Structure formats: structure tokens, C-alpha cells
């Protein structure tokens, strides 16, 4: 479980450092194509709520 959390934290830090994040009306964030390989292919991060 710890490695899963660390992996997610790492992915989120990459996303948060980007200057070109596109936030959608529903609160989700589109990951730029250039960052997707570093995010394990994730294209969209949806809010937990």
C-alpha cells in the first residue's frame, strides 16, 4: 500500500509542476500528452469527491 501511495504522490507532483494543466468544469484535470508517459498513460485526473 505504501508503494501505491508513493507512486500516486509522484504522479501528482509531476502534474502539479506543469504550467499547462487544463482544469475542466467538473474539477478534473487534463494531463498534457507530453506528461502522459510519466503518468503511466493517465490522460485525466478526476476529483475524489
Residue pairs with C-beta under 8 A, 6 or more apart in sequence:
11 38
11 39
11 40
11 42
12 45
14 35
14 38
14 39
15 21
15 29
15 31
15 35
15 39
15 45
18 31
18 32
18 35
20 32
21 29
21 30
21 31
21 32
22 29
22 30
22 32
23 29
23 30
24 30
26 46
26 47
27 46
27 47
27 49
28 44
28 45
28 46
28 47
29 44
29 45
30 43
30 44
31 39
31 42
31 43
31 44
31 45
36 42
36 43
